[in-house]
């Protein structure tokens, strides 16, 4: 990653590895800044700064702090679907785009989290047996790919999911991007194009030891591997309650607010009553006054013992995965988790993470680590 190693790098990784920052923004598709769409302005910014990896994903349903529901169910509201933009790079590069991102965002949600970024070759010999974890903690692996990238004549995202499934990883979801950067180069989807480089990402959750062992295989499988690692807590798996989200103080040691992020991995075919679980979660959370939730529809994936599945034509379908992200303050996350717990009695994977820095809609302030 441009020679950046950073302290706390994953010991023994053959390719460049560094502690990085992950900047995530949540906003509406029709949102505009200075006469242009915010999404275009945001990805132009990341392209100019040659951000190592970024991806813009269109959601299917969600709401923000203003409680406005955006959904693809209604043709009218589908013109303003929720968007999520993720940018990952070394701390200095992310900090360089942090304030400009906040100014472009205007209203919406911005979060800043730590991640470990791996690029290039990954050596098997010196990798640790496992990644650092505590009770009920596991590792979240995100693999960034090109839409038309292939491995042994099959789509790379399918090959990655198949490998992770064979190695006993708990679950993985492939999400299709519409814009972004890969290794610092802007890759944007176009109507009359193969969009070979337009980014995708596969988000996987599994035990640190299993993730560590599969990293060299992923490095050998992919032509230009670009991966991130984060620590998460598994709260539920296949309906079984393992633990509640950890209790957090209102602020960290620097007096900065702490926030919770819940991620719920389900399927479009998983129903509660007569509607998909992910839609029930979003609507129940909105009615309860939670600060925000966004659902993204995957194109391929698996969880538990279920074989990888999805839509081979990259079109929305009933059997594709769904990923719902919920962010709120610690004092409200218990109520949000109680709703999610009720709606995932029989299936689904639920994880919890700490968000150390966040800027809410119209707040006008952005928290940055010192």
Order of alpha helices (4+ residues) and beta strands (2+ residues): beta-beta-beta-alpha-beta-beta-beta-beta-alpha-beta-beta-beta-beta-alpha-beta-beta-beta-beta-alpha-beta-beta-beta-beta-beta-alpha-beta-beta-beta-beta-alpha-beta-beta
